[in-house]
Amino acid sequence: MPDGPLARHNTPSVAYDARAKAQPHTLINQPHWRIRTDTVDKRGHVTLRYLGTLRHLNVGWAYRAQVIRLYVLDDIVTFTTQDGEFIGETKIDPDRDYQPKGHGFRQSAQVQLFTMT
């Protein structure tokens, strides 16, 4: 066993291996969620970046120039007013930039009655 100051110290390799290492934070099986506040444009759309591409989501002309909230959970987007009133919900098609308001879009009953009469 060595004498002196070296007796208490480890080699650099041993000291390096003994330290805690950062691990990657992989959230592969975790849902991706976010909340956005946006203003509906004059065509009734809002934009959202999804899978690295800017998507144009159709909310509807009835909500032009209104500030709304988007609740995003993976590929499902829920639209509400600032007061929390449900506007609609849609599923993003990753193959389209412009998301139509059709298949997969669920509206509030009040808006459905308004558009039917």
ZIZI-V151462 format. One record per residue. N is the residue number from 1. RES is the residue in three letters. OMEGA is omega in whole degrees, 0 to 359 (none if undefined). NEAR is the number of other ideal C-beta (glycine too) atoms within 10 Angstrom. Layout:
# ZIZI-V151462
n->{N N}
res->{RES RES}
omega->{OMEGA OMEGA}
near->{NEAR NEAR}
This chain:
# ZIZI-V151462
n->{1 2 3 4 5 6 7 8 9 10 11 12 13 14 15 16 17 18 19 20 21 22 23 24 25 26 27 28 29 30 31 32 33 34 35 36 37 38 39 40 41 42 43 44 45 46 47 48 49 50 51 52 53 54 55 56 57 58 59 60 61 62 63 64 65 66 67 68 69 70 71 72 73 74 75 76 77 78 79 80 81 82 83 84 85 86 87 88 89 90 91 92 93 94 95 96 97 98 99 100 101 102 103 104 105 106 107 108 109 110 111 112 113 114 115 116 117}
res->{MET PRO ASP GLY PRO LEU ALA ARG HIS ASN THR PRO SER VAL ALA TYR ASP ALA ARG ALA LYS ALA GLN PRO HIS THR LEU ILE ASN GLN PRO HIS TRP ARG ILE ARG THR ASP THR VAL ASP LYS ARG GLY HIS VAL THR LEU ARG TYR LEU GLY THR LEU ARG HIS LEU ASN VAL GLY TRP ALA TYR ARG ALA GLN VAL ILE ARG LEU TYR VAL LEU ASP ASP ILE VAL THR PHE THR THR GLN ASP GLY GLU PHE ILE GLY GLU THR LYS ILE ASP PRO ASP ARG ASP TYR GLN PRO LYS GLY HIS GLY PHE ARG GLN SER ALA GLN VAL GLN LEU PHE THR MET THR}
omega->{183 178 171 187 181 182 182 186 175 175 178 180 179 179 179 181 182 182 177 181 176 179 178 178 180 181 185 183 180 178 176 180 174 179 180 171 184 176 179 182 186 176 180 182 166 180 180 177 181 183 176 181 179 181 178 184 181 178 179 181 181 184 179 177 177 175 181 175 176 176 186 175 187 182 178 180 177 180 175 173 177 180 180 179 182 176 182 181 180 177 184 174 185 180 183 174 177 183 181 176 184 181 178 180 180 182 172 182 181 180 179 179 180 183 182 184 none}
near->{3 8 6 6 7 9 8 7 10 11 9 8 8 9 10 10 10 8 6 5 6 5 6 5 6 7 8 4 5 8 9 10 10 9 11 14 10 17 11 22 13 8 10 17 21 21 14 18 9 19 8 5 10 9 19 15 23 18 24 18 13 14 19 14 9 14 11 19 16 19 14 17 12 11 14 14 23 16 24 17 14 10 6 7 12 15 22 21 16 22 13 18 15 10 5 11 12 10 21 13 16 8 8 14 18 12 19 16 8 12 16 11 10 12 11 6 4}
